[in-house]
Amino acid sequence: MVRASRLRAPVLALLLPILAGADESVPVAIQAELLTKVAAYDRNLPKRAGDRVITLILTKAHSTESERTAAAMQNALAAKTTVAGLPHLVERAELSDPASLAGICKAKHVAILYLTPGFEDAEVAAIAAALDGVDVLTVSAVARYLSKGLVLGLDVVSGRPKLHFSIGRSRRQGIAMSATVLALMEVHE
């Protein structure tokens, strides 16, 4: 239970600035903090990552919002030199097709896949289908992406932060999140 209190205080401290602002999206710097802290509670992360945690930031071609978010996330994650005690490497890719993305995730042992804003629902659903059975934690701060097949969603609802977790999708993607951190999230089937 000591671990729960160690997670709650830093997570809540990171979320307080969100509560004070009127913006209804999670700031990228806080997304990076939450993402790296939550990922550390995935019991399968060390096996999936191997000797280093690779976070792949996925962008949508010709989307200014996607590119802007990707650049900010890459900068924020670059400061996170370790995740769960393992060296952390951040890469960026533009979506060509979901099957190729699944191949990249497998070949490079991508541990975390972050989807930027800008994707259509059908594209997210196709990405999720291609990643079915691929061990990777999929994450976005676009709330509707969770219902299209991602594992972790970062959101602000009525000025309050929300972490959303898809338990069904997590099983299909080899994610085994600790009950300690699940207690802090809204869990979806």
PEDA-V847981 format. One record per residue. N is the residue number from 1. SS is DSSP state (hx for helix, st for strand, lp for the rest). Layout:
BEGIN
n->N ss->SS
n->N ss->SS
END
This chain:
BEGIN
n->1 ss->lp
n->2 ss->hx
n->3 ss->hx
n->4 ss->hx
n->5 ss->hx
n->6 ss->hx
n->7 ss->hx
n->8 ss->hx
n->9 ss->hx
n->10 ss->hx
n->11 ss->hx
n->12 ss->hx
n->13 ss->hx
n->14 ss->hx
n->15 ss->hx
n->16 ss->hx
n->17 ss->hx
n->18 ss->hx
n->19 ss->hx
n->20 ss->hx
n->21 ss->lp
n->22 ss->lp
n->23 ss->lp
n->24 ss->lp
n->25 ss->lp
n->26 ss->lp
n->27 ss->lp
n->28 ss->hx
n->29 ss->hx
n->30 ss->hx
n->31 ss->hx
n->32 ss->hx
n->33 ss->hx
n->34 ss->hx
n->35 ss->hx
n->36 ss->hx
n->37 ss->hx
n->38 ss->hx
n->39 ss->hx
n->40 ss->lp
n->41 ss->lp
n->42 ss->st
n->43 ss->lp
n->44 ss->lp
n->45 ss->hx
n->46 ss->hx
n->47 ss->hx
n->48 ss->hx
n->49 ss->hx
n->50 ss->lp
n->51 ss->lp
n->52 ss->st
n->53 ss->st
n->54 ss->st
n->55 ss->st
n->56 ss->st
n->57 ss->st
n->58 ss->st
n->59 ss->st
n->60 ss->lp
n->61 ss->lp
n->62 ss->lp
n->63 ss->lp
n->64 ss->hx
n->65 ss->hx
n->66 ss->hx
n->67 ss->hx
n->68 ss->hx
n->69 ss->hx
n->70 ss->hx
n->71 ss->hx
n->72 ss->hx
n->73 ss->hx
n->74 ss->hx
n->75 ss->hx
n->76 ss->hx
n->77 ss->hx
n->78 ss->hx
n->79 ss->lp
n->80 ss->lp
n->81 ss->lp
n->82 ss->st
n->83 ss->st
n->84 ss->lp
n->85 ss->lp
n->86 ss->st
n->87 ss->st
n->88 ss->st
n->89 ss->st
n->90 ss->st
n->91 ss->st
n->92 ss->st
n->93 ss->st
n->94 ss->st
n->95 ss->lp
n->96 ss->lp
n->97 ss->lp
n->98 ss->hx
n->99 ss->hx
n->100 ss->hx
n->101 ss->hx
n->102 ss->hx
n->103 ss->hx
n->104 ss->hx
n->105 ss->hx
n->106 ss->hx
n->107 ss->hx
n->108 ss->hx
n->109 ss->lp
n->110 ss->st
n->111 ss->st
n->112 ss->st
n->113 ss->st
n->114 ss->st
n->115 ss->st
n->116 ss->lp
n->117 ss->lp
n->118 ss->lp
n->119 ss->lp
n->120 ss->lp
n->121 ss->hx
n->122 ss->hx
n->123 ss->hx
n->124 ss->hx
n->125 ss->hx
n->126 ss->hx
n->127 ss->hx
n->128 ss->hx
n->129 ss->hx
n->130 ss->hx
n->131 ss->lp
n->132 ss->lp
n->133 ss->lp
n->134 ss->lp
n->135 ss->lp
n->136 ss->lp
n->137 ss->st
n->138 ss->st
n->139 ss->st
n->140 ss->st
n->141 ss->lp
n->142 ss->lp
n->143 ss->hx
n->144 ss->hx
n->145 ss->hx
n->146 ss->hx
n->147 ss->hx
n->148 ss->lp
n->149 ss->lp
n->150 ss->lp
n->151 ss->lp
n->152 ss->st
n->153 ss->st
n->154 ss->st
n->155 ss->st
n->156 ss->st
n->157 ss->st
n->158 ss->lp
n->159 ss->lp
n->160 ss->st
n->161 ss->st
n->162 ss->st
n->163 ss->st
n->164 ss->st
n->165 ss->st
n->166 ss->st
n->167 ss->hx
n->168 ss->hx
n->169 ss->hx
n->170 ss->hx
n->171 ss->hx
n->172 ss->hx
n->173 ss->lp
n->174 ss->lp
n->175 ss->lp
n->176 ss->lp
n->177 ss->st
n->178 ss->lp
n->179 ss->hx
n->180 ss->hx
n->181 ss->hx
n->182 ss->hx
n->183 ss->lp
n->184 ss->lp
n->185 ss->lp
n->186 ss->st
n->187 ss->st
n->188 ss->st
n->189 ss->lp
END
